[in-house]
């Protein structure tokens, strides 16, 4: 049961679930959000969990402390092992997410293969900050 607690902490503490959104007629360039997500994932893949917290959004910081994040993501990534392959499944722009403030988000899902979990889906959600930059506001491995 202990190993599942770490998954729950990440899923609940970050408060992000895969959500579908609609762009409607808006033309939104999601490439900067995808680039931010990839850079952030590279930091996590390198085991720099404290740095990943530092690089995350203000919302992320409000939702989970640095210490809790480092402990939880370290334990979770320790269970799944090293990321071997990651393939983009979807990237969806939305302004509304469950348990998150109104804003601009891109919900990105990857089909990811880890050493100890060959079939998984990573969901990473960058949000646009007040200064216009994109920073990660949520992360989940299923």
Backbone torsions as a table, in degrees:
resi	resn	phi	psi	omega
1	UNK	NA	-27.8	-176.7
2	UNK	-60.4	-41.5	-177.2
3	UNK	-65.5	-31.3	-179.8
4	UNK	-74.0	-25.1	178.8
5	UNK	-61.3	-39.3	-180.0
6	UNK	-64.7	-38.8	176.9
7	UNK	-63.1	-43.4	-178.9
8	UNK	-63.7	-40.0	179.7
9	UNK	-60.6	-44.4	179.8
10	UNK	-65.3	-47.8	-176.6
11	UNK	-64.7	-43.9	-176.3
12	UNK	-83.3	-43.9	-176.2
13	UNK	-63.5	-37.3	179.9
14	UNK	-81.6	-27.9	172.9
15	UNK	71.2	26.5	-178.8
16	UNK	-115.6	132.6	174.5
17	UNK	-124.9	155.3	176.3
18	UNK	-61.5	130.7	-179.5
19	UNK	-138.0	146.0	176.9
20	UNK	-99.0	140.0	179.0
21	UNK	-130.7	169.4	-179.0
22	UNK	-124.6	134.9	176.6
23	UNK	-84.9	-17.6	-176.5
24	UNK	59.9	-133.0	179.9
25	UNK	-91.9	-1.4	-179.6
26	UNK	-68.1	141.3	172.5
27	UNK	-105.1	104.8	-177.5
28	UNK	-113.2	128.2	176.0
29	UNK	-83.4	107.7	-178.0
30	UNK	-92.7	-2.8	-179.2
31	UNK	-58.2	-44.3	177.6
32	UNK	-59.7	-35.6	177.3
33	UNK	-67.3	-41.3	178.4
34	UNK	-64.8	-40.0	178.1
35	UNK	-64.0	-41.1	177.8
36	UNK	-62.5	-41.9	179.4
37	UNK	-63.5	-43.6	-179.3
38	UNK	-64.7	-41.1	178.4
39	UNK	-64.6	-41.3	-179.9
40	UNK	-65.9	-42.3	177.5
41	UNK	-62.6	-36.6	177.3
42	UNK	-61.6	-37.4	177.3
43	UNK	-65.5	-44.9	178.1
44	UNK	-65.0	-44.7	179.2
45	UNK	-58.5	-31.6	179.7
46	UNK	-80.0	-1.8	179.4
47	UNK	79.8	14.1	179.7
48	UNK	-91.5	68.3	-172.4
49	UNK	-68.6	-38.1	176.5
50	UNK	-63.2	-42.1	178.0
51	UNK	-64.4	-36.9	179.3
52	UNK	-63.9	-36.7	175.8
53	UNK	-65.9	-44.9	179.9
54	UNK	-58.2	-36.8	-176.4
55	UNK	-85.1	-4.3	-177.0
56	UNK	-81.3	174.3	-176.6
57	UNK	-72.6	164.9	175.2
58	UNK	-60.1	-40.1	178.9
59	UNK	-59.3	-43.1	177.7
60	UNK	-57.8	-47.1	-179.0
61	UNK	-62.6	-36.4	179.1
62	UNK	-71.1	-28.3	-173.7
63	UNK	-87.5	-30.1	-177.3
64	UNK	-144.5	136.8	179.2
65	UNK	-73.9	159.2	179.8
66	UNK	-59.9	-45.3	-178.4
67	UNK	-61.7	-45.7	179.3
68	UNK	-63.1	-43.2	179.1
69	UNK	-60.8	-49.7	-177.5
70	UNK	-59.2	-44.5	179.7
71	UNK	-65.8	-47.4	-175.0
72	UNK	-69.2	-48.3	-178.5
73	UNK	-69.9	-34.0	176.4
74	UNK	-61.9	-43.3	178.9
75	UNK	-67.0	-44.1	-178.7
76	UNK	-65.1	-46.4	-179.9
77	UNK	-68.3	-29.3	174.8
78	UNK	-63.3	-35.3	178.7
79	UNK	-70.9	-41.9	-176.5
80	UNK	-83.8	-23.9	179.9
81	UNK	88.3	-164.5	-177.1
82	UNK	-75.0	140.9	174.4
83	UNK	-72.7	123.9	-178.1
84	UNK	-98.6	-41.9	-178.2
85	UNK	-149.2	146.1	-178.9
86	UNK	-141.6	124.9	-179.8
87	UNK	-126.3	130.9	-179.7
88	UNK	-62.1	127.0	175.6
89	UNK	-98.0	-47.1	-179.8
90	UNK	-161.9	158.5	173.8
91	UNK	-145.2	116.2	-173.4
92	UNK	-126.4	124.9	176.0
93	UNK	-79.7	138.6	175.9
94	UNK	-153.2	158.6	175.5
95	UNK	-107.5	-5.7	-175.8
96	UNK	-133.3	129.9	174.1
97	UNK	-135.5	148.6	176.5
98	UNK	-60.7	138.7	175.1
99	UNK	60.7	24.1	179.1
100	UNK	-131.9	151.0	179.0
101	UNK	-69.4	157.0	174.7
102	UNK	-56.7	143.6	-179.3
103	UNK	174.8	-162.3	176.9
104	UNK	-114.2	125.4	-176.6
105	UNK	-132.6	154.7	167.1
106	UNK	-127.2	116.3	178.2
107	UNK	-89.4	114.7	-175.9
108	UNK	-113.2	130.5	176.2
109	UNK	-120.4	136.8	176.4
110	UNK	-120.6	139.6	165.0
111	UNK	-82.4	116.3	-173.0
112	UNK	-123.3	139.6	175.5
113	UNK	-111.6	120.8	175.6
114	UNK	-107.7	162.6	177.2
115	UNK	-50.2	-49.4	-173.1
116	UNK	-103.7	4.6	179.8
117	UNK	-147.8	83.3	-172.6
118	UNK	-67.8	-21.2	178.2
119	UNK	-123.8	111.1	179.1
120	UNK	-152.7	163.8	175.3
121	UNK	-124.2	124.2	173.4
122	UNK	-98.4	132.2	174.2
123	UNK	-116.1	123.4	179.9
124	UNK	-128.3	133.9	-171.9
125	UNK	-126.3	97.6	171.4
126	UNK	-75.3	150.5	174.2
127	UNK	-129.7	151.7	178.4
128	UNK	-80.1	124.9	178.6
129	UNK	-79.9	170.3	179.6
130	UNK	-57.6	-31.7	-179.0
131	UNK	-84.5	2.7	177.3
132	UNK	93.6	-9.4	178.8
133	UNK	-79.8	158.6	176.9
134	UNK	-102.5	129.9	177.0
135	UNK	-136.4	150.4	-176.8
136	UNK	-68.8	131.8	178.5
137	UNK	-115.2	-8.3	179.6
138	UNK	-163.9	151.7	-179.7
139	UNK	-150.5	135.7	-177.9
140	UNK	-149.2	137.8	173.0
141	UNK	-114.7	129.8	174.9
142	UNK	-125.3	NA	NA
